[in-house]
Amino acid sequence: MYRNHLLIFKGGAINAINSEKQMPLHVAVETGNLNICQLLISKGAAIDTINFWKQTPLHIAVATGELDICQLLISMGAAIDAINYWKETPLHIAVVTGNLNICQLLISKGAVIDVINYWKETPLHIAVLTGNLDICQLLISKGAAIDAINSWKQTPLHIPVATGKLDIWQLYLNLRISLKIKGIDFLIDAIDFIKETSLHYATFSRQLQTCQLLIPKGAVKDAINFNQSAPLHIAVATENLDAFVFQLLISEGAAVDAINSKKKTPLHIAVVTGNLDICQLLISKGAVIDPINSKKKTPLHIAVAIGNVDICQLLISKGAAIDAIDSKKKTPLHIAVLTKNLDMCQLLISKGAAIDAKNSWETPLHLAVATGNLNICQLLISKGATIDAIDFKKETSLHYAAFSGKLQVCQLLISKGAVIDAINSRKETPLHKAVLRHNRDICQLLISKGGTIDAINSEKQTPLHIGHLDLCKLLVSKGAGMNSLNSNNETPLMLAFFSGTAEVCVGDAGRQRGFTDSHYKALKRMQDILGFEYRFQVLAFPCNQFGEQERGTNYDIKNFLYGNYRVESPVFSKIDVIGDNSHPAFRNLVAQSSIHPEWNFYKYLVNPEGRVIKAWSTKVTIDEIFSDVKRAVEEAGKDNTTKFQIKEEVFSEERNRSSDEVLLNAEEDSKFLSL
């Protein structure tokens, strides 16, 4: 005491603050030193000074339970309802700490009984939450509002139900609280921010005794919350449900078929939770067996989806519609197939499920094929499923299997008589589908079983038009036509050219006069030099528009080139390069380069992306362009692919082909596509 007096007498600042904005009086209160508190106050210490958390000395005295210091501070004029950072008054803190004596002191000195903190909680909310019955009795006896609502719109009656504080609930009942607030007949049915009553709370927290207290006092058994769920919905959905809570609600008249905002009945929810006993009880109490929710699903749809065979058997035995359809027209069998549940499929089929029922898109067999479940496919087929049933795009199961790459399923379907060349709404065959998805093994299977290799779809595309490199090689080796035109008059080779499959190439047109000899020799030399080491290919496009220099047949042209110059580069059928009938390939070349052919031997250099790098007229020699071409192929990179040679026997084969066919045999076509 002497040191303290000495500091003050020596001029120590009575209201100095430390790093936490505490003054000496805060510290004295916190340490519980009544004498120092008296000294500081007598020397002029600010009685209601606040620290960093906006706590006054009275807040701290209450928190530490120092009744004598509280009395001192109040007697010296401390603000009885001062609020801290969280808008708590000393009374809030006294309730939190459970100090009945300090609560009595504060109330006797005029503390506001229903003051609210940051979360709009009154002292009674906090007393109920902490379960302090004595303080609850004190507050209620002093007029605390029993219907006060916090930020979650909870009254003090909601909280003891949620926490299972039955003694506090009994206190309310003993005091005969039956207030009317905001149009609600009794406080017992007051709703919180999600419109839940105390009975909702009790069922959710599995409080049987609380339910037994609430219902006889008039709690509405079918009150609905924000999503229109009644207490029975919540009771059924609650894990580890006390069956007695559920039975109590039903015995007291809760609506067994009440629907929530998603049109789910308690039976829907019981099926989701997999509670067989509750399902049996609901049905025994008259629950509708086939109610539909917002997605038009019945309890059987849901039971199948979660794979609960026992509940499925119960529902079916009670008359559930085996072929009920949901909003997407799916029957339970569709769902069983989608979930790959063989046992469930067997159960449903044994109970008479329609084997070929069609949902908004397809049959169960389509779905089984799409999921690749061979066992379910075999089951459905053995039970009479239509092999070639079509979906909304007129696709058969074989289309599905070819597209999804299910080889074993394809083999099964074909062995059971599936139509190999069935066409869908776009006139695509299963082979088109297999090629589109790069399913090589399935392509080989379909071709070996007689699939039409040049079948055309609605856009006149053959499988070769849409194939990728490896499949194109396969199709060509099996005789696919290289000259088929699609709806855009494009051949497979031209599509390969446009897509950049041709790597780096030089295109030329015309022969026979003028520059013919020098150009062909130079082009042959360029191909030999650059084509050996780099990704480079010369493509020849004969044209008869300039001086009618290409009057022979396609065979004659190729025979001339090979016979005279040993040209092994791909040579296309004759085309127009100018005018309304100009070929799409040259329209593309001209559009990019702005160089229009005016005579034979116009040359266009194209990179692997199909972009024209440069173009030259007839007068520019091969020697003059060689450096530009070499630089382009060096940028494209070296080619490690195996070279090919044109054999003499090619010409004997070509003699039997029409002049309109492209002048490439299968081996050459395969090589061109690999460039």
Secondary structure, 3 states (H helix, E strand, C coil): CHHHHHHHHCCCCCCCCCCCCCCHHHHHHHHCCHHHHHHHHHCCCCCCCCCCCCCCHHHHHHHCCCHHHHHHHHHCCCCCCCCCCCCCCHHHHHHHHCCHHHHHHHHHCCCCCCCCCCCCCCHHHHHHHHCCHHHHHHHHHCCCCCCCCCCCCCCCCHHHHHHCCHHHHHHHHHCCCCCCECCECCHHHCCCCCCCCHHHHHHHCCCHHHHHHHHHHCCCCCCCCCCCCCHHHHHHHCCCCCHHHHHHHHHCCCCCCCCCCCCCCHHHHHHHHCCHHHHHHHHHCCCCCCCCCCCCCCHHHHHHHHCCHHHHHHHHHCCCCCCCCCCCCCCHHHHHHHCCCHHHHHHHHHCCCCCCCCCCCCCHHHHHHHHCCHHHHHHHHHCCCCCCCCCCCCCCHHHHHHHHCCHHHHHHHHHCCCCCCCCCCCCCCHHHHHHHCCCHHHHHHHHHCCCCCCCCCCCCCCHHHHCCHHHHHHHHHCCCCCCCCCCCCCCHHHHHHHCCCCCEEEEECCCCCCCHHHHHHHHHHHHHHHHHHECEEEEECCCCCCCCCCCCCHHHHHHHHHHHHCCCCCECCCCCCCCCCCCHHHHHHHHHHCCCCCCCCCEEEECCCCCEEEEECCCCCHHHHHHHHHHHHHHHCECCCCCCCCCCHHHHHHCCCCCCCCECCHHHHHHHHHC
